[in-house]
Amino acid sequence: MEGNKNNKSRALLVFGAPCSGKSTFAEKFAKKFGLAYYDLSKLTDEGFSREQLMVVLKLILRTRQTIIVEGGLNTEAERIEMRNLLRADGYEPALIWIQTDVSTIRTRLKQRYRSVSKAKEAYDVAVNEMEAPAENEHPIILSGKHTFETQSKHVIIGLADLVEIK
């Protein structure tokens, strides 16, 4: 009897604009399904270089557990690098793009920074750095304004669709 032909661990890569709902979704999804969640942007904020982040990630991948990764995924080049690293270690990556309208993001940023000018600066920097996913990245696209239940159902359906694409 043949076993599961897809023994690969899964890595869910979550990205989107600041205050789009990435962390909220990723943390809740990880908790609901008992998955490990890693926010690489927090390590970047602590001064880790891209190379150091990759070393940390390589150590995490040794666990073979299904993981959710947020941060360091804003450009297509960063996402390609991450997917290549994951695939080399036997992981099957899936990209989750959280989209939220500009007005909501700006409102959330104003609440976070308690300053219109800081919120505008954070938004402008993020928009200049972020690249939308290419069609061949097959992103699962979520609204940052939908309920978590709706988002999680959409991800489960999207993951099943990705399996069919392969």
C-alpha positions as CSV (number, residue, x, y, z in Angstrom):
1,M,0.0,0.0,0.0
2,E,1.4,3.4,-1.0
3,G,1.7,6.1,1.6
4,N,0.9,9.8,1.2
5,K,2.8,10.9,-1.9
6,N,3.0,14.5,-0.5
7,N,5.0,14.0,2.6
8,K,6.1,17.6,2.5
9,S,5.6,20.0,5.4
10,R,3.5,23.0,4.6
11,A,4.7,26.6,5.1
12,L,2.1,29.4,4.9
13,L,3.7,32.7,3.9
14,V,1.6,35.7,5.0
15,F,2.2,39.2,3.7
16,G,0.4,42.4,3.1
17,A,0.5,46.1,4.0
18,P,1.0,47.2,7.6
19,C,-2.3,47.0,9.6
20,S,-3.9,44.9,6.9
21,G,-4.6,42.1,9.4
22,K,-1.7,39.8,8.7
23,S,-0.6,39.2,12.3
24,T,-4.1,38.9,13.6
25,F,-5.0,36.3,11.0
26,A,-1.7,34.4,11.3
27,E,-1.8,34.2,15.1
28,K,-5.4,33.0,15.1
29,F,-4.9,30.5,12.3
30,A,-1.8,29.1,14.1
31,K,-3.6,28.8,17.4
32,K,-6.7,27.2,15.8
33,F,-4.7,24.5,14.0
34,G,-1.8,24.1,16.5
35,L,0.8,25.5,14.1
36,A,4.0,27.3,14.8
37,Y,3.9,31.0,13.9
38,Y,7.0,33.1,13.2
39,D,7.0,36.8,12.6
40,L,10.4,37.5,10.9
41,S,9.7,41.2,10.9
42,K,10.1,41.2,14.7
43,L,13.6,39.8,14.3
44,T,14.4,42.4,11.7
45,D,13.2,45.1,14.1
46,E,15.7,43.7,16.6
47,G,18.5,44.1,14.2
48,F,18.8,40.7,12.5
49,S,20.1,40.9,8.9
50,R,18.5,39.0,6.0
51,E,21.3,36.5,6.2
52,Q,20.7,36.0,9.9
53,L,17.0,35.6,9.3
54,M,17.7,32.8,6.8
55,V,19.9,31.0,9.4
56,V,17.1,31.2,12.0
57,L,14.6,29.9,9.4
58,K,16.9,27.0,8.5
59,L,17.0,26.0,12.1
60,I,13.2,26.2,12.3
61,L,12.8,24.1,9.2
62,R,14.7,21.2,10.9
63,T,11.6,20.7,13.0
64,R,9.6,19.6,9.9
65,Q,6.5,21.1,11.4
66,T,3.9,23.0,9.4
67,I,4.7,26.7,10.0
68,I,3.2,30.1,9.4
69,V,5.7,32.8,8.4
70,E,5.1,36.5,8.4
71,G,7.6,39.3,7.5
72,G,10.4,39.6,4.9
73,L,8.0,38.8,2.1
74,N,7.2,42.2,0.6
75,T,9.0,41.8,-2.7
76,E,8.8,39.1,-5.3
77,A,12.6,38.5,-4.9
78,E,12.1,38.0,-1.2
79,R,9.3,35.6,-1.7
80,I,11.2,33.6,-4.4
81,E,14.2,33.4,-2.0
82,M,11.9,32.1,0.8
83,R,10.1,29.6,-1.4
84,N,13.4,28.3,-2.8
85,L,14.7,27.8,0.7
86,L,11.6,26.1,1.9
87,R,11.4,23.8,-1.1
88,A,15.1,22.8,-0.7
89,D,14.2,21.7,2.8
90,G,11.2,19.6,1.7
91,Y,8.5,22.2,2.4
92,E,5.6,23.1,0.2
93,P,5.1,26.9,0.5
94,A,1.7,28.7,0.0
95,L,1.4,32.4,-0.2
96,I,-1.4,34.2,1.6
97,W,-1.9,37.9,0.6
98,I,-4.0,39.9,3.0
99,Q,-5.6,42.9,1.3
100,T,-7.4,45.7,3.0
101,D,-8.6,49.0,1.6
102,V,-6.3,52.1,1.9
103,S,-8.8,54.0,4.1
104,T,-8.9,51.2,6.7
105,I,-5.2,50.7,6.7
106,R,-4.7,54.5,7.3
107,T,-7.2,54.5,10.1
108,R,-5.5,51.5,11.8
109,L,-2.0,53.1,11.3
110,K,-3.3,56.3,12.9
111,Q,-4.5,54.3,15.9
112,R,-1.2,52.4,16.1
113,Y,1.1,55.4,15.9
114,R,-1.3,58.0,17.4
115,S,0.1,60.4,14.9
116,V,-1.2,61.3,11.4
117,S,2.3,62.1,10.2
118,K,3.9,58.9,11.5
119,A,1.0,56.9,10.1
120,K,1.4,58.5,6.7
121,E,5.2,57.9,6.7
122,A,4.7,54.2,7.7
123,Y,2.1,53.8,4.9
124,D,4.3,55.5,2.3
125,V,7.3,53.4,3.1
126,A,5.3,50.2,3.0
127,V,3.7,51.0,-0.3
128,N,7.0,51.8,-1.9
129,E,8.6,48.6,-0.7
130,M,5.7,46.2,-1.4
131,E,5.2,44.3,-4.7
132,A,2.0,42.6,-5.5
133,P,2.4,38.8,-6.1
134,A,2.9,37.6,-9.7
135,E,0.2,35.4,-11.1
136,N,2.5,32.4,-11.1
137,E,2.9,32.8,-7.3
138,H,-0.8,31.5,-7.0
139,P,-1.6,33.6,-3.9
140,I,-4.5,32.9,-1.7
141,I,-6.0,36.4,-1.4
142,L,-7.9,37.3,1.8
143,S,-9.7,40.5,2.8
144,G,-8.3,42.0,6.0
145,K,-11.9,43.1,6.8
146,H,-13.6,39.7,6.7
147,T,-14.1,37.6,9.8
148,F,-11.5,35.1,10.9
149,E,-13.9,32.3,10.2
150,T,-14.4,33.4,6.6
151,Q,-10.7,33.9,6.1
152,S,-9.7,30.5,7.5
153,K,-12.3,28.7,5.3
154,H,-10.9,30.6,2.3
155,V,-7.4,29.5,3.2
156,I,-8.4,25.8,3.5
157,I,-10.2,25.9,0.2
158,G,-7.2,27.7,-1.4
159,L,-4.8,25.1,-0.1
160,A,-6.9,22.4,-1.6
161,D,-6.9,24.2,-4.9
162,L,-3.1,24.5,-4.8
163,V,-2.8,20.8,-4.4
164,E,-4.9,20.4,-7.5
165,I,-2.6,22.8,-9.4
166,K,0.5,20.8,-8.7
